[in-house]
Amino acid sequence: MTDPLRSIGSGAGPKLNQCHFNPPHQTTHYIESGPDDGPLMIFVHGWPSIGLMWRAQVDAFAADGWHCVAPDLRGYGDSSTPADNDAYTIENVVTDMAELHDHLGGKPAIWIGHDWGCVVVGELAAHEPRRSRGVVLTSLAYQPDGHALRTIVPLVDRTIYPADQYPDGQWDYYRHYTTHFEAAFADLDADLAASPASIFRPGNPAATGKPSPNATVTRNGGRFGAAHRAPPTEPDPALWPPGDFDVLVQSFGAHGFRPSCAWYLNDDANIAYARKAPDGGRLSQPVLFVNGDFDQICSITGNHQGDPMRAACPDLTVMSLPAGHWLPLERKAELIEAIRTWLQCKKL
């Protein structure tokens, strides 16, 4: 079932269609734009976001003739928020996306991910390659053995994060979810507007090569330390248009941050699922990885974080942009041009 509505938020681009797809047991909300008969391009967000984060890219590629779709993943926005933490495995989310893809016609699509969305897109391309004719990953490298602490901590740059001081490196915040889950999402829930405003900040070039604040979450007693709530913070309108940021905040009003944070609790299941992919998770499609130069968590420059992706992606293109982790929001136009250039080069 699709329930189209007109307009969402107050971004500067054209109005977007707002739709709900309701297969058994799961609702996926998505925005769409562009001709229904255009080639399919699907944008997949990460933590703690919604499909609307891709407004600029959806507007641009819809104008180019693409049928653009940006879903809210389970646990986010107007999509379903199951009560069980183990509902948020990558396999479950890939199933959601496969069902949505079938609903949209099932023709091979260009899949574009950010953050956890890269994990979803990468695993979908590995397990069901017929669904994808090209993959774009922004701000998080593909891990063919699964994205989990056991696979990413060994790739930490120990020149920045000595093991005796930072056993989990920049991924300490991830560990904190697994050891102090209730407290971690309660801190975020304490101020549903200030939390995302404090999280969505542009990258700082001066911080490059220095330890990330996310590396000391455990020793500080939480993301926001002893205060256990985000400091009063105004959202950055250069990242989120004000109306769109309001939609983001409202999306956390009903269920808070628990569902989105539960994604961090399923490492064993996610590794087991990744290992079921044919050919060791090798991606046969053309892959574009766009790196944020100032990303203290996920940059692949000068470290080993991108090595498994390079080995698993024989047709890999790597580009870099001067941005932090929120690259699709920080460098909207530049990302659009990077993807356009790659699409043309690969004749996609």
N, C-alpha and C positions, 0 to 999 in steps of 0.2 A: 504494500500500500504506500502510495506517495501522496503527501498532503502539501501542495505548493502554496507558499505565502509570499507576498511581495515585501521586499526591503528588510534590512536588518542593520542596526547600528546607525552611525552617522558619518561614515568614512567619506572621503572625497570622490570616490569612484562611483560608477553606476550602481543601481540597486541590484541586489543579489536575490535569487530565488532561495527560499528556505523550505526544506523538505524533511519528511520523516519516512524512513523505511522500516517496516514492522514485520520482519519474519518471526516465526515462533520463538518466544522467550527472550527476545532482544530487540530493542529499538535503536536505530542509528539515525541521528539527526545529521543533516549535511546542508551545506550551501552549494549552489551551482550557478553557473553563468556560461554563456556562449551557446552556439548552435547545437541542438540535440544530435544532429548528424555529423558534427565535427569529430576529429580524432580525440580520444579520451585522455585526459590528464587528471590524475588524482593526487591531491596534496594531503599529507598525513602529519599532523602536529605531534608535539611531544609534551613533556611536563613543564609547567602547569598551564596548559594552553587550551585552545579550542580551534576549530576549523577556521574561524574568522581571522586568525592571525595571518592567513594567506591572502587577505583581501587584495593587496597590491598586485600580487602575482596572478591571482585569479582574474582580476580586471584586465591585466595586460594580455594574458594568453587567450582569454575569451575574445578580446578584440582582434587577436591574430587568427581566430577561427577555431580554436580548440574548445571542446566541451569540458569545462573545468568543474571539478567536484572536490569539496573539502569537508570531510566528515569530522564530527566530534567522536573521538574514540570512547570506548566504554569507560565509564568512570568520570566522564567530562561532559560539560555543557548540557544539552538536552537529550543526550543518549542515555541508555540504561546504566544504572549504578548498582550492580549486584551487591548483596550484603556480605558474601564470603570473600575473604582476601584472596583465596586461591582461584577465584573467577578471573583474576587479572593476569593470567599467563599470556605469553606471546602467542601461543597456539590458539587460544580462545579469540584473541584480537585478530589474528590472521584469518580465522574462520569468519569473523564479522566482516572483514574487508572482502573476502572472497564472495560472500553472500551479496554484499553491496555491489560488487563488480558484476556478478551475474544479473542483478536487478538492473544495472545500467547497460546491459547488452552483452557483456562478457568479451568484447573485443580487446586484444592486447593493448595495454595502456602504457603511458609514461607515468611512473609512480615517483613522487617527490616527497622525501621525508625530512624531518628535523628532530633532533634529540631522540627520544624513545620512538618517534615516528620512523626514524632510520632503521631501528631494530625491526619494526613491523614490516617495513618495505623490503628490507634485506631478506628476512626470513620468508616472506611471501614469494619473492623472486626466486629464492633457493628451492622452496618446496613445490611451488606451482609456476614454473617458468613460462608456461603458455599464457599466463595473465599479463606478462610484462614484455614490452619491446625496448625498454630503456629505464634506467634507475638513476635518480638524482638523490644524493645524500648530502645534507648540510649539517655541519657541526658535530657529527658523531660518526666515526668510522665503523664499517661493517666488521663484525666478529663472526667468522664462520662457525666457531665452536659455541656460539651463544654469548649474549651480553650479560655478564654476571661478574660478581666480585672475583671469582676464581679465574676468570679469563682476562680481566682488565687490570687487576692489581699487579700481576707480573710484568706488565708493560709500563709501569710507572717510571718516570725519569728520576732516578735516584740521585742525580746531581742537584736537583731542586728539592727532593723529598728523601733525605736520608732515612733508611729503614728504621733506625733506632728512635727517631723523632716522629716519623710519619709512616707507621706500618702500612697504612692503606693509601698513602699519598693523597692526591686530590679527591679520592673516592671515599674519604672518611665520612662525609655526609651520608653516603649510600649505606655504609656500615651502621650508622646511627639509626637508620630506619629499621634495620634488622634486629637491633638490640634494644631500642627505646621507641617502638612504633607509636604507641598511644601518646606519649609525650611529644613526639616529633610532629604529628599532625595537629595535636592540640595547640601547639605554639603557633602554627600557621592559621588555625581557625580563630585565634584570639582577636585578630583584626583582618577581616576578609578583604578589605580594600588596601590596607597598608602592606599586607604580605605580598601580593603580586606586584604592587608598586615598587617595593624594595628589591624584589627578585629581578624584574625586567629593567635592568640598567645597561647602558652601553658599555662596551669593552674599554679598558683603560690601557693604552700602549705602555704606560710607565710600569704596569704590573707584570709585563711579559717577563718570564723567567724567574718570577718570584712565587713563593707558596701562595696558593689560593686560600681565602678565608674558609672555603668548604673543607679544607684539610684539618681544621681545628674544631669542628662542630662537637665532637665527642668530649674533648677536654674542656670546652666552654659550657658544656651542659645543654647544648641545643643550638639550633641555627641562630637564635637571637640572644643567646647567653642567659644570664640570670633574669633578665626581664621577661623571658618566655612569651614575647610578643614582638611583632615588627615595630620598629620606631616609626613615628609619624612621617610618612613619605608621600610626596606628590608624584603621581605617575608622569612618565616622560612622554609628552605628546608627539615627539619625533618618532617614537617606537609605535605606540598604539594611538590611533585617533581617539579623542576623548569618548565619543559615543561607543566605539568598539570596546574600549577599556571598561566602560560601564557594563556592557554585555558580559564581558569576562568576569567581572566581580559578581554580577547577578547570578552567573552560572554556578558559583561556589555557594550561593546562599542556601540552596535546598539541602545539599549533602556535605558541604565542607570539603576539606582536603583529603579525608580518609581514602575515598576510592582511588584518587589519582596517586596517592602515596603507596597504596597497596601493590602497585606495579613493581615496587622494589623488593617484594617479599617472596618472589617465585623463582629464585635462581636455579634450584635443582630441576624444576620442571622445564625451565627455559633452556638449560643446557641439554637435557634429554631430548627435547624437541628439535633443537638445532642439529643434534647428531643423527637425527632420522632423515635429514635432507640428502637427496642423491648427490653423488660425486663429491662428498665431503663438504657440501655447502658452497661449492664453486658456482659463481654467477656467470652464466654464458652471455648475458645481455651486455650491451654497452653501459658502463657505469660512470657517472660524474660525481666526484666528491668535491665539495666546496668547503674549504677550511677557513675558519676565522683566525686571523693572525694573533689577535689579542685574547683568544679563548684560553683561560687558565685551566680549564678542565679537559677539553677535548681536542685541542690543537694537535695535529700530527707532525708538526714541524720540529725537527731536532730531537725526536724521541721515537720509540718503537710502537706507538699506539696504532699507527697505520700499517704495520708490517703484515698482520694476518689478512687485511683487506687487499693489499697489493698482491699477495700470493694467491688469493682466491678469486681475483677479478682480472682475467686476462685482457679485457678491453676497458682499462681504467684510465680516466682523465682526471687529473687533480688541478684545481684552481684555488687560489687564495684571495681573500678580500680583507681589507683593514677593518675588522669587526671583532666583537667578543662573541659570546655564545649565542646571542639572539640575532644571528646574522640575517635571517629573512626579514626581520623588523628593522635592524640597523642599516642595512644596505639593500633596500627594496629594489631600486632601479638597477643597481649593479648586479644583483642576483638574477634579475630578469634577463639582462643582457648576457650574462654568463651562460644561462640555460639556453637562450636563443642561439648563441654561438655554437654550443655543443650540439644542439639539435640539427643545426645546419651542417656541421662538420660530419656528423654521423648519418646524415640523410634520414632523419627520423620525423 
